[in-house]
């Protein structure tokens, strides 16, 4: 879709709106309950930054004169296209579902019950932790 948007002359921020509403929505479907290891978080972050570099047209490239690799600053690229870090989008989804879950009776029942298994619960997990993967 990036090529189609570029052919139509869309600005990077306009392309980012499409990316956030279609790609990120699909990518993060169900992320409210994921237990994310550091490796999976790194992969999501890398994909997100790569997509944003493509939208901005700021690719990792090799300098023709010096041969050095030039990597655009990820924070500046995100700012250029109007996106936030992937962690922010995941946290927003989690906050939204948690607010909904708190209004349900089953939330209190689950919270106050004794857990029969040793599986890590998503609301207890730090999604940057490798401990989460070991607990499963």
N, C-alpha and C positions, 0 to 999 in steps of 0.2 A: 504494500500500500504506500510505502514511503516514496517509491518511484512515481506512482500516480499523483500523489500530493505535490511532489517536486515539479512534475510536468505542468500541473495546474498553477504553479507559482505560489504555493502556500508558504506562509512564514513558519519558522521553527516553532513558535508558540502555538500556532494553529494546528500543526502536525502533532504537537505534544498533547493537545486536547483529545485528538483522535486516539493517540497512544494510551492515554490514561483511561478513556472511557471504554475502549475495546480490548486492547492488549492487557493492560494491568488488571482490569476486571476479570478477564479470563484466567490470567496467570495466578491471581491470588484467590480464586474461587475456593472457598473452604479454609482459607488460611487462618480463620478465627480459631480453629481448633488444632492447628498443626503444632507439633513440638519441633522446633527448628534447631538443628545442630549448627555448630559454627560453620561446618563445611557447606551445608545447604544454604545458610544465610549468605555465605561468600558467593555461591553460585548465583543466587537471586540478585545480589548486589551487582555482580559482574554483568549479568544479563541486562539489568536496568540501566546501568551506566553505558553499556555498549549501544543500547537502543537510543539513549539520549544523545550520545555522540553522533550517531547516524542522523538523528533529527536535526542536530545543530550543524552537521557537515564538518565536524571537528574530529577527524579520525586519527588513530594512532598511525604515525607514518615515519618513514625514514628520510632524514634530510639528505638531499641529493649531493650536497657539497661535502659535508662532514661525515656522512654515513651514520650519524647518531639517530637514535629513535626518539621521536618527539611524542610525548603522551600529554594530551590536553588535561588541564586541571579539572577533575570530575565535579568539584563544587561549582566551578564557573560554568561548566557545560550544563549542569542541572539548572542553574540560575538562568542561563541563556534561553533555555526552552521552557522555563516556568514549571519545572518539576521539583519534587521533594525527594529526599532519600527514600529508598524502598522500605526501610524500617518504619518510617513515618506512616506510609500507606498501610502497612501490616498492623501497626498499633491502632490506627484509626478504625480499622475493621474490627479489631478485637474489642476496642472500647465500645463500639456500637452494639455488638452482640452481647457484651457483658451487661450493658444497661438494660437490654431487653430481657436477658436471662434473670437478672435480679428481680424482675417484676413477676416471675413465675414461682409457684409454690414448690415445684420440683427442685429449684435451685437451692432453697433452704434445706430440703430433705437430703439432697446430695451432699451439701456442704457439712451437714451435721451427722451424716451417716459414717459408719466405720467402713473403710475400704477393704474389700475382700481380696483384691489383687494388689500386686506391687507395681502396677503400671503408673507411670507419672501422669497426672492430670494436667490438661492444657492450661488451666488457670493458675496452677502452681509452678509452671515451668518458666524458667528464664530462657527465652528462645534463642539465646546466643550460646547456650551451654552445651558442651559435649556430654555432660552428665545426663542430659535428657535422653540421649541416644542409648546410654548404658542402662538407664532405668527400664527401657522397653524390653 
